[in-house]
Every structure is written in C-alpha cells, then in structure tokens.
Amino acid sequence: MKKINLAITGCMGRMGQQIIKSVKKDKSFKLKSLTENRKIRKKIYGLTVNLNSENVFKDIDLIIDFTIPQCTFQILKIASKLKKRVVIGTTGFSKKEEKLIHKYSKKIPILKAGNMSLGINLLMYLTEISSSSLGKKFLSKVFEIHHKHKKDYPSGTALMLGRGIAVGKNKNFYDLIGKKYLNKKKFPYGNKINFNSIRKGEIIGEHEVQFSSGKEIITLNHEAFDRSLYSEGALSAAKWLMAKKPGLYSMRDLMNFK
C-alpha cells in the first residue's frame, strides 16, 4: 500500500509533537514536511522545520494543521493552489472565518473538527439527540477543564458541544451563545447556552453538557487521559480524507453518524 506523504504544521506545539510521535508508529504515513509560523533552527527525525510555503508542500499528499486561525488560512491558500488535502484541528475561528473555510472546501477536501477524539464526537452526537428530545423545558450549559497552558476559552470542543445543543433545537448556534465564564466554581443555566472554562494543572481535557428542567438534570460527559487519542483521531481523519472529493467534512462524516 502506498504511503501517504504527510506535512504537519505547528509541529512544535503540543498537538504537533504528539502527531509526530503517532505518525512514527503508523506505517500508513511518510513524514515529509514540518512547519512552524516562525523560523526555528532545528531538525526533527532528520527533517528541517520550515516556514509554510509552496515549495515545502509541493510533494505531500495531505496537511494536518493544529496552529492558529491566521496560520491556518495561510496554509489553506497554499493548499488550495496546490490541490492538497487538509485536516484542520485548529480552533477559535470566527463566524466569518468559518465561511471562508467552507469556500476553500469547494476546491479541496477539508476535514475540520474542534476535537479529533472519536469519544468526543460521539458525545456531540448524543448531545444533539438529547437537545432535540428534551425540548424547550430544559435549559443547558457546557463545562470544560484543560491544562493551564491553554489560552483560548471556551475550548473548541466546548463550542462544538454548544453547536450540538443548537442543532438539536434547530437554532442558529451564534444566536444561542450566552455568557463565557473562566475559572468559576459554579455558573448558571440560562435561556442561552452558558460556558464555564477551568484552566489548571496538566489536565488533558474534560467536557460536560448538562440539561436541567429544574426538576431533574441530565449530564453527558467525557474525560481524556492520553493526548494520543487526539493525534490518532487526526491520522484516522487523514486516511479517510484521502478518498474524498472536494468538500467540507467532519469526524461525524468519518464515523457515519446520520
């Protein structure tokens, strides 16, 4: 079987480093290019860490991107020109930026997910079903915990789960975004979806969705113990995307949820 020539952007970040480790254990891939958005004089497994450019990406089949939105669009511009597939694990995109990603997907296959964990994507599916089934009498909120180094909040996964609540209610997610709390011990339910983010220690990731009618509470949660579950999910996404035509896909498509 022909190996997939792979480029990893944001290779010095936590996820970039984890993906590199997972790639070295997976015989389906050949690591061809590593990039960062700043000059770094370093080699990893014999590969020089480069800046993003057409020359760096010309001989690869697919790019896995865990960076920041600004860098992601630099990568998409190049990938679109070279007709390269892209798996996006970057989070923190605005509504306008989401639309721009959709525009790029008309030219190249893109799989974008706020979380590459198969368990988290199952949680989102269950969140949609619960939101739809419980109806208007139940208010909802989303809680998440991550390591102290994570800067953005709510996490991309928390927002993803919030979107699942909105889909279940057949509402526009951006119209349902409520208050965003940081490091609160308690936070309220609301007519809109409130979020609370805790940043402490080296916690990999915990996410929880709660629905309350005032008489009962339904809780859906997920806890991650090993960062490799995200990198292995990203590699599964990469393999799956290789057979796809231009379009915007998600882990939901990979897992064949209806």
ChimeraX attribute file (.defattr): number of C-alpha atoms within 10 A of each C-alpha:
attribute: neighborCount
match mode: 1-to-1
recipient: residues
	/A:1	5
	/A:2	8
	/A:3	12
	/A:4	18
	/A:5	17
	/A:6	24
	/A:7	24
	/A:8	27
	/A:9	27
	/A:10	25
	/A:11	25
	/A:12	19
	/A:13	13
	/A:14	11
	/A:15	22
	/A:16	21
	/A:17	15
	/A:18	18
	/A:19	25
	/A:20	19
	/A:21	14
	/A:22	18
	/A:23	18
	/A:24	13
	/A:25	10
	/A:26	12
	/A:27	12
	/A:28	15
	/A:29	19
	/A:30	17
	/A:31	17
	/A:32	17
	/A:33	23
	/A:34	26
	/A:35	24
	/A:36	19
	/A:37	18
	/A:38	11
	/A:39	10
	/A:40	13
	/A:41	8
	/A:42	10
	/A:43	11
	/A:44	13
	/A:45	8
	/A:46	7
	/A:47	13
	/A:48	15
	/A:49	24
	/A:50	20
	/A:51	17
	/A:52	20
	/A:53	14
	/A:54	14
	/A:55	10
	/A:56	16
	/A:57	24
	/A:58	15
	/A:59	15
	/A:60	18
	/A:61	21
	/A:62	24
	/A:63	24
	/A:64	27
	/A:65	26
	/A:66	23
	/A:67	23
	/A:68	15
	/A:69	18
	/A:70	11
	/A:71	17
	/A:72	21
	/A:73	15
	/A:74	13
	/A:75	22
	/A:76	24
	/A:77	14
	/A:78	17
	/A:79	24
	/A:80	17
	/A:81	12
	/A:82	17
	/A:83	17
	/A:84	23
	/A:85	27
	/A:86	28
	/A:87	24
	/A:88	27
	/A:89	22
	/A:90	21
	/A:91	21
	/A:92	16
	/A:93	17
	/A:94	10
	/A:95	9
	/A:96	8
	/A:97	14
	/A:98	12
	/A:99	12
	/A:100	14
	/A:101	18
	/A:102	15
	/A:103	13
	/A:104	19
	/A:105	21
	/A:106	14
	/A:107	18
	/A:108	22
	/A:109	25
	/A:110	30
	/A:111	27
	/A:112	22
	/A:113	22
	/A:114	22
	/A:115	24
	/A:116	24
	/A:117	21
	/A:118	19
	/A:119	17
	/A:120	23
	/A:121	22
	/A:122	16
	/A:123	20
	/A:124	24
	/A:125	19
	/A:126	17
	/A:127	27
	/A:128	21
	/A:129	16
	/A:130	20
	/A:131	22
	/A:132	17
	/A:133	12
	/A:134	16
	/A:135	12
	/A:136	11
	/A:137	9
	/A:138	20
	/A:139	21
	/A:140	23
	/A:141	26
	/A:142	27
	/A:143	22
	/A:144	24
	/A:145	26
	/A:146	21
	/A:147	15
	/A:148	13
	/A:149	11
	/A:150	14
	/A:151	10
	/A:152	11
	/A:153	21
	/A:154	23
	/A:155	25
	/A:156	18
	/A:157	24
	/A:158	26
	/A:159	20
	/A:160	20
	/A:161	27
	/A:162	27
	/A:163	22
	/A:164	23
	/A:165	30
	/A:166	23
	/A:167	18
	/A:168	20
	/A:169	19
	/A:170	12
	/A:171	12
	/A:172	12
	/A:173	18
	/A:174	13
	/A:175	10
	/A:176	17
	/A:177	17
	/A:178	15
	/A:179	15
	/A:180	14
	/A:181	17
	/A:182	15
	/A:183	13
	/A:184	9
	/A:185	9
	/A:186	8
	/A:187	17
	/A:188	12
	/A:189	19
	/A:190	14
	/A:191	13
	/A:192	18
	/A:193	24
	/A:194	22
	/A:195	26
	/A:196	23
	/A:197	23
	/A:198	22
	/A:199	19
	/A:200	13
	/A:201	11
	/A:202	12
	/A:203	18
	/A:204	15
	/A:205	18
	/A:206	20
	/A:207	21
	/A:208	18
	/A:209	22
	/A:210	19
	/A:211	22
	/A:212	16
	/A:213	14
	/A:214	10
	/A:215	6
	/A:216	8
	/A:217	12
	/A:218	13
	/A:219	14
	/A:220	15
	/A:221	17
	/A:222	14
	/A:223	15
	/A:224	16
	/A:225	10
	/A:226	11
	/A:227	16
	/A:228	16
	/A:229	18
	/A:230	22
	/A:231	25
	/A:232	20
	/A:233	17
	/A:234	28
	/A:235	22
	/A:236	15
	/A:237	26
	/A:238	24
	/A:239	14
	/A:240	14
	/A:241	22
	/A:242	16
	/A:243	8
	/A:244	15
	/A:245	14
	/A:246	17
	/A:247	16
	/A:248	20
	/A:249	19
	/A:250	20
	/A:251	24
	/A:252	16
	/A:253	13
	/A:254	14
	/A:255	12
	/A:256	8
	/A:257	10
	/A:258	6
